[in-house]
Amino acid sequence: MLKLAKLPDRTPVKLAVTITPDLAHALGDYATIYNRTYGDKAEVADLVPAMLDSFLASDRAFAKARRDMEAGT
């Protein structure tokens, strides 16, 4: 099972970023495997926001630093 769960219903949002060719290839591969796993037709731009959300949610150092920042410390 992939770390990223099946995306919930969503309204497509256009995403424009500049990335390296290696990252573009890896994201394309991930989308292919995701679509094969879930029988979906998600594009890379559909997956990236959920991937970033998952990454940020799992980064404990970021969460602590963010809490500290919000507390003004």
TORKOL-4160 file (C-alpha; in steps of 0.2 Angstrom, whole numbers, padded with zeros to 4 digits, m for minus):
73
<pt num="1" X="0000" Y="0000" Z="0000"/>
<pt num="2" X="0007" Y="0017" Z="m0004"/>
<pt num="3" X="0010" Y="0030" Z="0010"/>
<pt num="4" X="m0002" Y="0042" Z="0002"/>
<pt num="5" X="m0020" Y="0036" Z="0004"/>
<pt num="6" X="m0033" Y="0038" Z="m0010"/>
<pt num="7" X="m0037" Y="0057" Z="m0012"/>
<pt num="8" X="m0054" Y="0063" Z="m0006"/>
<pt num="9" X="m0066" Y="0071" Z="m0019"/>
<pt num="10" X="m0057" Y="0087" Z="m0024"/>
<pt num="11" X="m0059" Y="0102" Z="m0035"/>
<pt num="12" X="m0044" Y="0103" Z="m0047"/>
<pt num="13" X="m0032" Y="0117" Z="m0044"/>
<pt num="14" X="m0019" Y="0122" Z="m0057"/>
<pt num="15" X="m0001" Y="0121" Z="m0050"/>
<pt num="16" X="0014" Y="0129" Z="m0058"/>
<pt num="17" X="0031" Y="0125" Z="m0050"/>
<pt num="18" X="0049" Y="0123" Z="m0057"/>
<pt num="19" X="0057" Y="0106" Z="m0053"/>
<pt num="20" X="0072" Y="0096" Z="m0058"/>
<pt num="21" X="0070" Y="0084" Z="m0072"/>
<pt num="22" X="0074" Y="0070" Z="m0060"/>
<pt num="23" X="0060" Y="0075" Z="m0048"/>
<pt num="24" X="0048" Y="0077" Z="m0063"/>
<pt num="25" X="0052" Y="0059" Z="m0068"/>
<pt num="26" X="0050" Y="0053" Z="m0050"/>
<pt num="27" X="0033" Y="0062" Z="m0048"/>
<pt num="28" X="0027" Y="0055" Z="m0065"/>
<pt num="29" X="0032" Y="0037" Z="m0059"/>
<pt num="30" X="0023" Y="0040" Z="m0043"/>
<pt num="31" X="0007" Y="0046" Z="m0052"/>
<pt num="32" X="0008" Y="0030" Z="m0063"/>
<pt num="33" X="0009" Y="0019" Z="m0048"/>
<pt num="34" X="m0004" Y="0028" Z="m0038"/>
<pt num="35" X="m0016" Y="0027" Z="m0053"/>
<pt num="36" X="m0013" Y="0008" Z="m0055"/>
<pt num="37" X="m0015" Y="0005" Z="m0036"/>
<pt num="38" X="m0031" Y="0015" Z="m0035"/>
<pt num="39" X="m0038" Y="0014" Z="m0052"/>
<pt num="40" X="m0038" Y="0033" Z="m0053"/>
<pt num="41" X="m0033" Y="0045" Z="m0067"/>
<pt num="42" X="m0024" Y="0058" Z="m0055"/>
<pt num="43" X="m0011" Y="0069" Z="m0063"/>
<pt num="44" X="0005" Y="0074" Z="m0054"/>
<pt num="45" X="m0003" Y="0091" Z="m0050"/>
<pt num="46" X="m0017" Y="0083" Z="m0041"/>
<pt num="47" X="m0006" Y="0072" Z="m0030"/>
<pt num="48" X="0007" Y="0086" Z="m0025"/>
<pt num="49" X="m0004" Y="0095" Z="m0013"/>
<pt num="50" X="m0008" Y="0079" Z="m0004"/>
<pt num="51" X="0010" Y="0074" Z="m0004"/>
<pt num="52" X="0016" Y="0090" Z="0003"/>
<pt num="53" X="0002" Y="0090" Z="0016"/>
<pt num="54" X="0007" Y="0072" Z="0021"/>
<pt num="55" X="0025" Y="0077" Z="0022"/>
<pt num="56" X="0022" Y="0092" Z="0033"/>
<pt num="57" X="0011" Y="0083" Z="0044"/>
<pt num="58" X="0024" Y="0069" Z="0047"/>
<pt num="59" X="0038" Y="0081" Z="0051"/>
<pt num="60" X="0039" Y="0083" Z="0070"/>
<pt num="61" X="0053" Y="0095" Z="0070"/>
<pt num="62" X="0043" Y="0107" Z="0058"/>
<pt num="63" X="0027" Y="0105" Z="0069"/>
<pt num="64" X="0037" Y="0109" Z="0085"/>
<pt num="65" X="0046" Y="0124" Z="0077"/>
<pt num="66" X="0029" Y="0130" Z="0070"/>
<pt num="67" X="0021" Y="0129" Z="0088"/>
<pt num="68" X="0037" Y="0138" Z="0095"/>
<pt num="69" X="0035" Y="0151" Z="0082"/>
<pt num="70" X="0017" Y="0154" Z="0085"/>
<pt num="71" X="0020" Y="0155" Z="0104"/>
<pt num="72" X="0033" Y="0169" Z="0100"/>
<pt num="73" X="0048" Y="0159" Z="0106"/>
